[in-house]
Amino acid sequence: MKLLILLTTSFPYDNGEEFLLNEVNYINGFDKVLICPCNLKKDSVVTKKLPDFITCIPLKTVDKGRKEYISLLSKPYILDEMSNVMKSDSYGLTKAHEMIYFMKRAFEIYRELLKIKDLDSADEVTIYSYWLYDAAAAGVLLAENLRRRGIKVLQVSRAHRFDIYSEFAKHNYIPMRKFILENIDSVRPCSASGADYIKKQYPKYSNKIIPAFLGTADHGIKYGNRKNGFHIVTCSFMVPVKRLNLIVEALKLVDFPILWTHIGSGPLMDEIRNSTLNLPTCVKAEFKGQMSNEDIMKYYKDNDITTFINVSSSEGLPVSIMEAGSFGIPVIATNAGGTGEAVYDGKNGYLLDVNMSSQDLLSKLNLINQLSEEKYNKLCENSRKIWAEKFNAADNYKEFYKEISQ
């Protein structure tokens, strides 16, 4: 039997990892597919429907407490990592503690994976972690165990943002990176810039690091529209890194009619909503709250949207931009992470420097408002064209699963 084990954080439970909904329908090349969410809460609930050919096995990890920490210190690869981080800088002790906790979680996940009965009848196993983090480390442990049993194993991991860029991690440290890269078969960052970043940090493993774009489904072409008013849309979790406050500040300076629609919720929702109370009379803001991916796609299809905006200070390669592009909506975005691989300045939208100001955003809004109809329509056409060439889920995921199932 050819078995695929897909390790997620919580999917198909709770909110988050929504973009996996686009991917799982294209899984192919395996006799059996298991999805194992590794970090569920006690009150987690199923929120996404899986295709019938996929079985979900939620991992109920068990914390063995202090005994676990003691046993970890007998592992040579953990002692090596500890020695290196203790020598690194003044945060060495803190990093060592973080690393030990990281590996404790990896072993908790590993022990639960060993209980999967299908492993006993598998001839070939592909271990696929969606994040290059603790589940990937657990995958290394599982792969080693299966190979000892004579089972053919391929281990692969995607990587996105927090699991790539160490400068966004606490004390600029992502635990056990060398251990994972040394043992894993392939790492597939979601952007070329992410792949280059890991290669630069760990050139020894460059041959294992190959970018693999995510993708979104084709829901039809709508194209951007200015004829029925200037309508901007944002879609994100409402947290500081998304910098929605910069959009509010730019809109305070606008002197032409604009409707701003934000899709998504989060801890800053009340603060952002209250900050829009003093916008000029020509500007209207509405907050849709949390919406299912299906409802978001329907909203894009049913409404006239002029431009999609993302002003994050940090990104991987935003799926939200791919989704907007699939409809032919131009994008204004900060050149963060791999965003420049989806937004080509002046072709399908406009890029802003990561250290942008609200005035910079205002200038792009004015530019789109003042474009000739011919030039604006070209932005829309290019937005759809770039999506079709680079981010079509049918193409990207079929190729990905063809590669990892061989």
C-alpha positions as CSV (number, residue, x, y, z in Angstrom):
1,M,0.0,0.0,0.0
2,K,1.1,3.5,-0.9
3,L,0.3,5.8,2.0
4,L,0.3,9.6,2.3
5,I,0.4,11.2,5.8
6,L,-0.3,15.0,5.7
7,L,0.6,16.8,8.9
8,T,-1.2,20.0,9.5
9,T,-1.5,22.4,12.5
10,S,-5.3,22.1,12.9
11,F,-6.8,21.6,9.4
12,P,-9.6,20.5,9.0
13,Y,-10.5,21.8,12.5
14,D,-10.9,25.4,13.6
15,N,-9.9,28.5,11.6
16,G,-6.7,28.7,9.7
17,E,-4.9,26.8,6.9
18,E,-7.9,27.7,4.8
19,F,-5.8,27.5,1.6
20,L,-5.5,23.7,2.1
21,L,-9.1,23.5,0.9
22,N,-7.8,24.4,-2.6
23,E,-5.1,21.7,-2.4
24,V,-6.6,18.5,-0.9
25,N,-9.0,18.0,-3.8
26,Y,-6.0,17.4,-6.1
27,I,-4.3,14.7,-4.0
28,N,-3.5,11.8,-6.3
29,G,-1.2,8.9,-6.6
30,F,-1.8,7.2,-3.3
31,D,-3.8,4.2,-2.1
32,K,-4.7,5.9,1.1
33,V,-4.5,9.5,2.4
34,L,-4.5,10.5,6.1
35,I,-4.6,14.0,7.4
36,C,-3.2,14.4,10.9
37,P,-3.8,17.8,12.7
38,C,-1.0,18.0,15.3
39,N,-1.9,21.0,17.5
40,L,-5.6,20.8,18.3
41,K,-7.2,22.5,21.4
42,K,-9.6,20.7,23.8
43,D,-12.5,22.6,22.2
44,S,-11.4,22.3,18.6
45,V,-14.2,21.6,16.1
46,V,-14.3,20.4,12.5
47,T,-14.9,23.4,10.2
48,K,-14.0,22.0,6.8
49,K,-15.4,19.1,4.8
50,L,-12.8,16.8,3.4
51,P,-13.1,14.8,0.1
52,D,-14.4,11.2,0.7
53,F,-11.1,9.6,-0.1
54,I,-9.3,11.3,2.8
55,T,-9.3,10.1,6.4
56,C,-8.7,12.5,9.3
57,I,-6.8,11.2,12.3
58,P,-6.6,14.0,14.9
59,L,-3.5,13.5,17.1
60,K,-4.1,13.6,20.8
61,T,-0.6,14.4,22.0
62,V,0.3,13.6,25.6
63,D,2.7,15.8,27.6
64,K,4.9,13.5,29.7
65,G,6.2,16.5,31.7
66,R,9.7,16.9,33.2
67,K,10.7,13.3,32.3
68,E,10.4,14.2,28.7
69,Y,13.0,16.9,29.0
70,I,15.5,14.6,30.8
71,S,15.2,11.9,28.1
72,L,15.8,14.5,25.3
73,L,19.2,15.4,26.7
74,S,20.4,11.9,25.8
75,K,20.0,12.6,22.1
76,P,23.3,13.6,20.4
77,Y,21.6,15.8,17.8
78,I,19.8,17.8,20.6
79,L,23.0,18.2,22.6
80,D,24.8,19.4,19.5
81,E,22.1,22.0,18.9
82,M,22.1,23.0,22.5
83,S,25.9,23.5,22.5
84,N,25.7,25.7,19.4
85,V,22.9,27.9,20.7
86,M,24.5,28.3,24.2
87,K,27.6,29.7,22.5
88,S,25.7,31.9,20.1
89,D,24.8,35.1,22.1
90,S,23.4,36.4,25.3
91,Y,20.1,34.7,24.5
92,G,21.7,31.2,24.3
93,L,20.0,29.9,27.4
94,T,16.6,31.1,26.2
95,K,17.1,29.6,22.8
96,A,18.2,26.3,24.4
97,H,15.0,26.2,26.4
98,E,12.9,27.0,23.3
99,M,14.7,24.2,21.4
100,I,14.0,21.7,24.1
101,Y,10.3,22.6,24.1
102,F,10.3,22.4,20.3
103,M,11.7,18.8,20.3
104,K,9.4,17.8,23.2
105,R,6.5,18.7,21.0
106,A,8.1,16.9,18.0
107,F,8.4,13.7,20.1
108,E,4.8,14.0,21.3
109,I,3.6,14.2,17.7
110,Y,5.9,11.3,16.7
111,R,4.6,9.0,19.4
112,E,1.0,9.6,18.2
113,L,2.0,9.0,14.6
114,L,3.4,5.6,15.6
115,K,-0.1,4.5,16.7
116,I,-1.4,4.8,13.1
117,K,-2.4,1.2,12.2
118,D,-2.1,1.8,8.4
119,L,1.7,2.1,8.9
120,D,1.8,-1.7,9.5
121,S,0.4,-2.5,6.0
122,A,2.2,0.2,4.1
123,D,5.0,-0.5,1.6
124,E,5.7,3.1,0.8
125,V,5.0,6.2,2.9
126,T,5.1,9.8,2.0
127,I,5.3,12.1,5.1
128,Y,4.2,15.6,4.1
129,S,4.3,18.4,6.7
130,Y,2.5,21.6,5.7
131,W,4.9,23.7,7.9
132,L,8.7,23.4,8.3
133,Y,8.4,23.3,12.0
134,D,7.8,20.8,14.9
135,A,5.7,18.5,12.7
136,A,8.5,18.3,10.2
137,A,10.9,17.3,13.0
138,A,8.3,14.6,14.1
139,G,8.3,13.5,10.4
140,V,12.1,13.1,10.6
141,L,11.7,10.8,13.6
142,L,8.9,8.8,11.9
143,A,10.8,8.4,8.7
144,E,13.8,7.0,10.5
145,N,11.6,4.5,12.3
146,L,9.9,3.4,9.1
147,R,13.1,2.9,7.3
148,R,14.4,0.7,10.0
149,R,11.3,-1.5,9.3
150,G,12.2,-1.7,5.6
151,I,9.5,0.7,4.4
152,K,10.3,3.0,1.6
153,V,9.8,6.6,2.8
154,L,9.8,10.1,1.2
155,Q,9.6,13.1,3.6
156,V,8.7,16.5,2.2
157,S,7.7,19.8,3.8
158,R,6.2,23.0,2.6
159,A,7.4,26.3,4.1
160,H,5.6,29.6,4.2
161,R,6.6,32.6,6.4
162,F,7.2,32.2,10.1
163,D,8.8,28.8,9.4
164,I,11.2,30.4,6.9
165,Y,12.3,33.8,8.1
166,S,14.3,33.7,11.3
167,E,14.2,37.5,11.8
168,F,10.5,37.2,12.6
169,A,11.1,34.4,15.2
170,K,11.7,35.1,18.8
171,H,15.4,36.0,19.3
172,N,15.9,35.3,15.5
173,Y,16.0,31.6,16.1
174,I,14.0,28.7,14.5
175,P,14.9,25.5,16.4
176,M,16.5,22.4,14.9
177,R,16.7,23.7,11.4
178,K,20.0,21.9,10.6
179,F,18.6,18.6,12.0
180,I,15.5,18.8,9.8
181,L,17.3,19.9,6.6
182,E,19.9,17.2,7.0
183,N,17.4,14.4,7.3
184,I,14.4,15.5,5.1
185,D,14.2,14.6,1.5
186,S,12.8,17.9,0.1
187,V,11.6,21.3,1.3
188,R,9.1,23.1,-0.9
189,P,8.9,26.8,0.1
190,C,5.8,28.6,-1.3
191,S,7.9,31.3,-3.0
192,A,11.3,31.5,-4.8
193,S,12.4,34.2,-2.4
194,G,11.7,31.9,0.5
195,A,13.7,29.2,-1.1
196,D,16.6,31.6,-1.7
197,Y,16.5,32.7,1.9
198,I,16.8,29.1,3.2
199,K,19.5,28.3,0.7
200,K,21.5,31.3,1.7
201,Q,21.4,30.3,5.4
202,Y,22.0,26.6,4.7
203,P,23.9,26.3,1.3
204,K,24.9,22.7,2.1
205,Y,21.2,21.6,1.6
206,S,20.4,23.8,-1.5
207,N,19.7,20.8,-3.7
208,K,16.8,19.8,-1.4
209,I,15.1,23.2,-1.5
210,I,12.8,23.7,-4.4
211,P,10.0,26.4,-4.6
212,A,6.5,25.1,-5.1
213,F,3.8,27.7,-5.6
214,L,0.4,27.3,-3.9
215,G,-2.6,27.9,-6.1
216,T,-6.3,28.8,-6.0
217,A,-9.3,27.4,-7.8
218,D,-10.8,29.0,-10.9
219,H,-14.1,30.6,-10.0
220,G,-14.5,32.5,-13.2
221,I,-13.4,35.9,-14.5
222,K,-15.1,39.0,-13.1
223,Y,-12.4,41.7,-13.8
224,G,-11.9,44.8,-11.8
225,N,-14.4,47.7,-12.3
226,R,-14.4,51.4,-11.7
227,K,-17.7,52.2,-13.5
228,N,-19.9,51.7,-10.4
229,G,-17.6,53.5,-8.0
230,F,-14.1,53.0,-6.6
231,H,-14.2,49.8,-4.4
232,I,-11.2,48.5,-2.5
233,V,-11.1,45.2,-0.7
234,T,-8.8,43.8,1.9
235,C,-9.0,40.2,3.3
236,S,-6.9,39.2,6.3
237,F,-6.8,38.4,10.0
238,M,-6.9,41.7,11.8
239,V,-3.5,41.7,13.6
240,P,-0.6,44.3,13.7
241,V,1.5,42.7,10.9
242,K,-1.4,43.4,8.4
243,R,-1.1,47.2,9.1
244,L,-4.7,48.0,8.3
245,N,-4.2,51.3,10.2
246,L,-2.1,52.5,7.2
247,I,-5.2,52.0,5.0
248,V,-7.3,54.0,7.4
249,E,-4.7,56.8,7.4
250,A,-4.6,56.9,3.6
251,L,-8.3,57.0,3.3
252,K,-8.4,60.0,5.6
253,L,-6.6,61.9,2.8
254,V,-8.8,60.8,-0.1
255,D,-10.8,63.4,-1.9
256,F,-12.9,61.1,-4.2
257,P,-15.6,58.6,-3.3
258,I,-14.3,55.2,-2.1
259,L,-15.9,52.1,-0.5
260,W,-13.5,50.0,1.6
261,T,-14.6,46.5,2.4
262,H,-12.6,44.4,4.8
263,I,-13.1,40.7,5.1
264,G,-11.8,38.9,8.2
265,S,-11.8,39.3,12.0
266,G,-9.2,39.5,14.7
267,P,-8.0,41.2,17.9
268,L,-7.8,44.6,16.2
269,M,-11.3,44.6,14.8
270,D,-12.8,47.1,17.2
271,E,-9.8,49.4,17.1
272,I,-9.8,49.5,13.3
273,R,-13.5,49.9,13.0
274,N,-13.5,52.8,15.5
275,S,-10.7,54.5,13.6
276,T,-12.9,54.7,10.5
277,L,-15.5,56.8,12.3
278,N,-13.6,60.0,11.3
279,L,-13.1,59.3,7.7
280,P,-14.2,61.9,5.1
281,T,-17.8,61.8,4.0
282,C,-16.7,60.6,0.6
283,V,-15.3,57.4,2.1
284,K,-17.4,54.5,3.4
285,A,-16.0,51.5,5.3
286,E,-17.6,48.2,6.0
287,F,-16.4,45.1,7.9
288,K,-17.7,41.8,6.8
289,G,-16.1,39.8,9.6
290,Q,-15.1,36.2,9.2
291,M,-16.3,34.5,6.0
292,S,-15.9,31.1,4.6
293,N,-13.7,30.8,1.6
294,E,-16.7,29.8,-0.5
295,D,-18.5,33.0,0.6
296,I,-15.5,35.1,-0.1
297,M,-15.2,33.8,-3.7
298,K,-18.9,34.4,-4.1
299,Y,-18.5,38.0,-2.9
300,Y,-15.7,38.6,-5.4
301,K,-17.9,37.2,-8.2
302,D,-21.0,39.2,-7.3
303,N,-19.5,42.6,-6.6
304,D,-17.6,45.2,-8.6
305,I,-14.1,45.6,-7.1
306,T,-11.6,48.1,-8.3
307,T,-8.5,46.9,-6.5
308,F,-7.3,44.5,-3.8
309,I,-4.9,45.8,-1.2
310,N,-2.3,44.1,1.1
311,V,0.0,46.3,3.1
312,S,1.6,43.6,5.4
313,S,5.0,44.2,6.9
314,S,5.8,40.5,6.5
315,E,4.4,37.8,4.1
316,G,5.1,34.5,2.6
317,L,3.3,34.6,-0.8
318,P,-0.3,35.7,0.0
319,V,-3.0,33.3,-1.2
320,S,-5.4,36.2,-0.8
321,I,-3.5,38.0,-3.7
322,M,-3.8,34.9,-5.9
323,E,-7.5,34.7,-5.2
324,A,-8.0,38.3,-6.2
325,G,-5.9,37.8,-9.3
326,S,-7.9,34.8,-10.4
327,F,-10.9,37.1,-10.9
328,G,-8.8,39.7,-12.8
329,I,-8.7,42.3,-9.9
330,P,-5.6,44.5,-9.9
331,V,-3.5,44.5,-6.6
332,I,-1.7,47.1,-4.6
333,A,0.7,45.4,-2.2
334,T,3.9,45.8,-0.2
335,N,6.9,44.0,-1.6
336,A,7.1,41.7,1.4
337,G,8.3,38.1,1.2
338,G,7.3,36.6,-2.1
339,T,4.6,39.1,-3.0
340,G,6.8,40.5,-5.8
341,E,6.4,37.1,-7.5
342,A,2.7,37.6,-7.8
343,V,2.4,41.4,-8.2
344,Y,4.4,42.9,-11.1
345,D,4.7,46.7,-10.6
346,G,2.8,48.5,-13.3
347,K,1.6,45.3,-15.0
348,N,-1.1,43.7,-12.8
349,G,-1.0,46.3,-10.0
350,Y,1.5,48.2,-8.0
351,L,4.2,47.4,-5.4
352,L,4.9,49.5,-2.4
353,D,8.1,49.5,-0.3
354,V,7.7,47.5,2.9
355,N,8.5,50.7,4.8
356,M,5.7,52.5,3.0
357,S,3.7,55.4,4.4
358,S,0.0,56.1,4.1
359,Q,0.9,58.8,1.6
360,D,2.5,56.2,-0.6
361,L,-0.7,54.1,-0.6
362,L,-2.7,57.2,-1.3
363,S,-0.6,58.0,-4.4
364,K,-1.3,54.5,-5.8
365,L,-5.1,54.9,-5.2
366,N,-5.0,58.2,-7.0
367,L,-3.0,56.6,-9.8
368,I,-5.6,53.8,-10.4
369,N,-8.4,56.3,-10.1
370,Q,-6.8,58.5,-12.8
371,L,-5.8,55.8,-15.3
372,S,-7.4,55.7,-18.7
373,E,-9.9,53.0,-19.2
374,E,-7.6,51.2,-21.6
375,K,-4.7,51.1,-19.1
376,Y,-6.9,50.1,-16.2
377,N,-8.4,47.3,-18.3
378,K,-4.9,46.1,-19.1
379,L,-4.1,45.8,-15.4
380,C,-7.2,43.6,-15.0
381,E,-6.3,41.4,-18.0
382,N,-2.7,41.0,-16.7
383,S,-3.9,40.1,-13.2
384,R,-5.9,37.2,-14.6
385,K,-3.2,36.2,-17.0
386,I,-0.4,36.1,-14.3
387,W,-2.7,34.0,-12.0
388,A,-3.4,31.5,-14.9
389,E,0.3,31.2,-15.6
390,K,1.6,30.8,-12.1
391,F,-1.1,30.2,-9.5
392,N,-3.8,28.0,-11.0
393,A,-4.5,25.3,-8.4
394,A,-5.3,22.6,-11.0
395,D,-1.8,23.0,-12.6
396,N,0.3,23.5,-9.4
397,Y,-1.2,20.8,-7.2
398,K,-1.4,18.2,-9.9
399,E,2.3,18.7,-10.6
400,F,3.2,18.7,-6.8
401,Y,1.4,15.4,-6.1
402,K,2.8,13.9,-9.2
403,E,6.3,14.7,-7.9
404,I,5.8,13.4,-4.3
405,S,3.9,10.3,-5.3
406,Q,6.5,8.8,-7.6
